[in-house]
Amino acid sequence: MLTFTALGPFQAWSDGNPVDLGGQRQRAVLARLLVAGGRAVPVSTLIDELWPGGPPAQALSTIQGYVSRLRRALEPDRAPREEARVLVSAPPGYALRAGTDQVDAWRFESLVKSDGAPAQVWAAMDTALELWRGPALAEFAELSWATTEAGRLEELRLIAVERRAGAGLALGRATSLVADLEAHASAYPLREEAWRLLALALYRLGRQGDALGALRRARAAWRDELGLDLSAGLQRLEADMLAQRLEDDGGAGTAAGLPPYPEEPTPLRVLVADDQALVRTGVRAMLAGEPGVTLAGEAVDGEEAIALVAETRPDVVLLDIQMPRLDGLAAARRILAENRPPKVIMMTTFGSDENLYAALRAGVSGFVLKTSAPEQFLAAIRAAAAGDALIDPTITTRLIASFAGRTDPAAPPALAGLSDSRLDVLKLVARGLTNRQIGQTLSWPEEEVSIMVKSLLEHLGLFDRAQLVMAAYESGLVTPGEKSSFSSL
């Protein structure tokens, strides 16, 4: 049986024996296809992502050579003219065909998202965590797609640790959990669930003073790192411990079950506007293979895009910033000026900082580079539709450094008069947190965060989350030197 491991040293195995995958770049091709989760990765994306500093002249033939050699290594018994079954051609690129049980990262994610009774969750998380043999995709750390995927898998690992601990508390295993939870909370002091579980485990053991001490440490860490007090949930836990009225729920709480991932009730309708047929074809192919997303139409210039938006009423518009007749910035302004406009994401190859900054101020939901991986495009579409914004970190970091703090006569008035809770939400929006993440940080329901964000928009006379980000920087509420996450705004 052919298997693949990415949670540690990257390797393919045939019946338990390592497969020779060749040199670093050839291995990176296979790793990139694994990260795509079975979806096709265009050849152009592989080229751009394997040579981020600029591809060589023979990049296409080099990729084809890598794929050919990988196919021979993965299927040594395949006849010369027989179609490949593992590393397959999937226009406009290639895809890895494998079952969930054949790829440790895929199996890991499936286990982390599984649910059931505490004993089932404990067993599933134990199995998931045993799959880890070291940092994910570490040998490709210089490539941005690998760093992004490694971060996503690490977040899932932390969730697995916390879900296992929550299930363990429900099963009465507090004694064996305290040491691990101490290490977990110390390593990740901004994770509310880590402190909650540690405090509960100590409390269950009759160590009330130590439990309250853990919450004091959490408060100090949050004030140092975020300038915030404990979340409402941790404050309630602290009050209940002091009053000795903590209900014995086994400590499972939210950790004993991962909330189900919401399903899209209706497909997101996406309109793409770009004067290059190749770009439109690539977006069309990408959307065709993605459940819950569909193509609403295609336009070749800004004027046609405006007309199609009025005709088709899409949820999201992917808009090239450079187009004939009417450029993307002017088209975006007109689209966003309409009643109940769709979300607009600008696509760019380079773009001037002035244009990108002006588009942010106009209210676009962000930018994606045309060379981005399909996963990044899809993440941007879903983030924008959900009311968040996603901006490529290489663009955002440059813009913030260049334009933050500049005086703009059209900027919203100073933030005086906003309550502390509103300012806290605005800070977290500007630092890159989604509504769900803000809710987890402040222990608020996601719906309450959404209402607060809408209230901020109304108060400041803005209509898009990206404009909130710019207002926070322009007012000096958040500065470029602060610890931030610019990958999703």
N, C-alpha and C positions, 0 to 999 in steps of 0.2 A: 504494500500500500504506500502511496506517495503522500507525504505530509510536509508541512511547512511550519517553521518556528520563527517568530518575530519578537517574542517577549524575552529578550536576551539576544545572544548572538544570532544573526540571521542565517538560516540554513534550510535546505530542503533535504528530505530523507526518503530513501526507498527501502521499505521493509526494515527500518531501523538503521540502515547504513547511510552515511552522509553522501550527498550528491555533489560532484565538483561543479560549482556554479561559475567558475572563471574569475576574472578580475573584478575590481571594485565597481567599475561603471556597469559592467554586465550584470553583476549582482543587483545593482541599484535598479535596473530595468525590472527585474522580477519583483523586487521589494515594492516598487511603485505600483505595479499591477496588483499586488496583494493588498496594498493600502486602499485601492479603489473598490475593494469588496466585491469583485466580480463584474463591475461595470467596465465598459471600454474606456481606454485612455488614448486620446488622439496621438498620432505620431508627433505632431507639432508640439504637443505638451511635453511628451517625453524628451524631445530635443531641448526645449527651453529649460526644462527642469534638471536635466543631466548636466548641462553646460550653462549655468546661470550667468557666467561672465561673458558669454558669447560662444555659440557653437562653431565647430570647425566647418570647413567647406564641404566635407564629405559626411556630415552628420547623419543624413538619411540612410546612406549605405552602411554606415557604422551601426546604426540601430538595427537595421535589417540583419546584419551579421551577428549581433548580440542575440537577437531573437532566434535565429537559426541554430546557433550553438546551444542556447538554453533548451530549445526543443529536443535536440539530440540528447542532451544530458538528462532531461526529465522523462523522455520516452525513448530509451535506447533501442527498443524492439520494434519501433514504428517503421513500416516500410517506406522507402524513399518518396513515393507519390501519395502516400496515405495522409489524410488530413490530420492535423494535430488535434488532440482532445484536451490538452491541459492549457498550454499557452496558445490561444486561438486567435486567428485574425477576426477582428470585429470593427469594420470600417467606421470611422476613419483611423482606426488604430488597432490595438490588441487588448485582450482581456485574459484574466486567469480564471479558469473553470475548475472549481474544487468545492467539495462539500464543507459544511461548517466544522465537522469533526476532523477535517484534514488540516485546518489552519488554526494554530493555537490562539491567535488574536481574535479570530471570528468566534471560536468556541468560548473564549473568555468573556466576550461581550454578551453572548447569548446567556451564559450562566449569571452574569451580574444583573441582567434584566429579568431573570426568572423570579417567580414569586411562589408563595405557599405558606404552610405552617412554619413556626420558628425552627423546628428540627430540619425541615426541608431547606429553609433558607441557610441555616448553619452549614449543612452539607454542601449546598451549591456554592456558597462563598468560599468554603474550604477548598473545594475542587478548583474554583477559579483562581484563587491565590497561589495554589500549588503550581499553576502553569507558568508563573513568573520565574525566570532564571537570571534576571538582570534588567537593566534599563532597555526599553523597547527601541529598536532601530538605531542603537547608539552609534554604529559604524557609519551611518549616513547623516550624522548630526549637522554636517555643514550644509545640507540641502534643506530648504525651507519646508517642503512638503513632509519630510521625515520628522522634522522638529514639531510641526503642527500635529501630526498623527501621534507622535510620542506623548505630547501633552494631553491629548484626548484620552489615550489609553491610561496614562497616569491618573487622570481624574477618575476614570472608571475604577482603577485599583483602589483609590481612596474611598470611593463609595462602597466597594466590596468589603474593605476593612471595617467600615462603620456598620454596614448591614450585618456582617458576621457578629460584631460586638452587640448590636441590638438584639439579635436572635439569641446570643449567649446569655444576655441578661434575662430575657424572657424564659430561658431554660434553667435559671438559677446558677449560672456559672460565673458570678461576679468575681470570685477569688482569683480565678485563673486569668481574668481579663485586665485587672488593674494595671499590671506592669506594661502590657502592650498599649493600653490606652494612654498611660502617662507618656510613653515615647511618642505616640501618635499626636497627642495634643501639643507636646513640646515642639515637634517637627513642623506642625501645621497650625500655628496659633490663631489663625483667622478663621478656622473651620468651626462654626458653632456646634455642629453635631459631635465633633471630637470632645469638646468641653462638656457638653450635656451628658454624653455617655460616661465620661470619666467621673463627673460629679455623682451621677446616679449609681455607678458601680461602688464608689466609696461610701455613699450613703447606705446602700444595701448591706454593706459590711459593718454598719454601725459606726463608721468613721465620719460623723457629721462635720467635725472641725476641718478635717482634710477635704471634705467635699466642698465646704464653703471657701476653703483656701484655694481650691482649683478654680472656682468662679472668680475669686479676686485676681488670680493670675491672668485669667481670660480678660477681665476688665482692663488690667494694666496693658496687656498686649494690644487690645483694640484701641485704647486711647493713644498709644504710641504710634501705631501703624495707620489708623483710620481717622483719629480724632473723634471717635464715637464712643458712647457708653455701650454697655452690654445690650444685646438685642432684647426685645420685649419678652421673648420666650425664656431666655436665661435669667432675666430679672424675676420673672414669675417663679421659676424654679428655685432661685435663691430665697425669695420670700416664703415659699412653701416649706423649704428646709428650715428656715429660721423659726417658723411657726409650728414646725413638726406636723404639718398637715398634708405631707406628700402622699398621694394615693399610691398604693402598691400595685402598679400596672405591669410589674415585671421589667420595667425600663425599656420595653420594646419600642414604643413610640413609632415615629416614622421610619426608624432604622430597620424595623423588622420586615418592611415591605417597600419595595421601590415603586413609586407611583407609576401607573401605566402611562406609556407614551401616547400623547393624544393623536388620534387619527384625523386626517383631513376629511371633513364631511363632504366637501365638494373640491374638485381639483383647483389649484391655483392657476389662474389664466395669465400667461406671460406674453407680452408683445415685445419683439426685438426690432430695433431700428439701427441699421448699419449699412453704409454704401458698399461694403465689401461682401460679395456673395459667399465667400469662403467662411467668413465669420457667422453669417446667418445660417449656413449649412451646419456648421459645428454646433451652434446653439440648438438648432432643430434636432440634431441627432442626440444631443445631451438630454433634452427634455423628453424625447421619445422613450428613453429607457428609464425614466424616473417616475415612480408611482406618485400620484397626488399632484402632479404638475402637468399642464398642457399648454401648447402653443396657441395663442389667441390671434396672431397675425404677424406679418413681416413688413417692414417699411425700409425704403432705400434712402430717405432723407428726412429732415426735420418736419417739413410741411406734410408729407405723407404720414408721418408718425402722429402728428396732431389730429389729422382727419381720422386715422384708424382708432385712436384712443376714444374719440367721440362716438365712433361707430360700434366698437367691440366692447368697450368698458372693461379693460383688463384689470387685474389686481396689481400687477407689477409691470413696469416698462424698463427694458434694458436699452439704454440709449447711448449711442456712440457720441463722444464729445466733439469729434471732427467730422462734419458731413457737408455735402454741397447744398446749395440753395438756402438752407437754414441750418445753422450749426446746432449741435446738441444742447449747448447752454441756453440759447434763445428758445429752442423748442421746449426744454425743461421748464423754463420760466412760464411759458404760455400754458403748458399742460398743468402745472401746479397752481396756476391762478384760477383754474376752473373750479366749479362747485364739486366737492367730494372727489378730488383727483386721485388717481392711482399712485402707488409708490413708484419713485423713479430711481433707478440705479444707473450711474454713468459708467460706461465702458471706455477705457483709455489705454493707449499704448505708452504714451509718455505724458502729454498734456502740460501746459504751463501752470505754475503754482497759482498765478492770478486767476486763471479760469477755474481751477479746481476749488479754490477758496470761494470764488463767487458762486459756484454751483452749490457748495455747502450752505452758504448763506441764503441761497434761493430755496433751500428746503429739500434737496435730494437726499435719499436715504443712504447714500454712500457711493463708493467707487469699487470696481474690480478691474484688475489688469486683464487685458485680452489674453495674456499668456497664462492666466491662472488655471489651476486644475479644475475639472468639472465639479468636484466636491465644493470648491470655494464659490463657484458661481451659484450652485444650488443652495449653499448655506446663506449667501447674500439674498437670494430670492425669498427664502423662508424667513430670514430675519426681518427683511423689509415688510413682508406681508404681516408679520406678527407685531409690527409697530416698533421694532428695534432698527438698528442700522449697522451695516457691516462695511468697513472701509479697509482696504489693503494697508497693512501696517507700514510698509515702506513709503506709501503716500502720506498717510496720516502723520507719522512722526515728523516728516519734513514740513508739512503744512503747519502743524502746531508750533514747531520751532521758529518758523518764518513769520507767522502772523499773530500768534497769541499775544494779547496785550495791546494790539494796535488800536488806536482811536478810530471809531467808525461812526459818523453822524447818524447812520441808520440803525445803529445797534440799539437793543432794548435798553430801557432805563436801568439804573443801578438796582441791585437785588435787595435794597433796603425794604424792610417791611415783610419779607418772607419769614415764616416761622422756622424754628430750628429743624423741625421734621421735614419741611419742604427743602431746606438747604441741604440736609443730609441726603435726600433723594437725588437732588441735582448733582451733588458731588459724586455720588455713585454712578449716575448716568454718565457723567463726564469721564469717569475712570474706566468705563468700558463694560459695566454690568448690565445684563438684560433685566427685564422686570422680574423674572423668576429668581435670578441671582440676588437682586436687591431684596426681594421678599425673604429669601433664605438668610441674608445678612441681617436684616432688621426684624426677622420673625413676624412679617406681615403676610397676609394672604396676597397672592399675585394680583388678584382683582383690585385690592386696595392700592397696590403700587401703581397699577394702570390708571386708576382714578386720580392719584396724586400727580402722575406725569401729565395727564390731560389738564389738570388744574394749573400746573406750572406753565404749560403752553398757553393757556388762555390768559393767565396773569401777565405773561411777558409779551403777548401779542404775536406768538409764533405758532407754527402749525406742524412742525416736524421735529423728531427727536434729534436729528443732526444739528438743527439750529440751537437746541438746548445745549448741546456740547459746546458749540462755538460761543454761546452766551456765557457759559461757565468760565471758559478760558479768557474771553475778552474782558470780563468783569474782574478777573483776578481771583475768583473763588477757587479755581484750580490752576496750578502753574505747571509748565512743561517738565520741571525737575522732579515732580512728585512721582511716587510709585504708581504706575498705571498699566492698563492692559489695552493696547490700541487695536487689537485684532477684531474686536466686535464692539461697536459703539452704539 
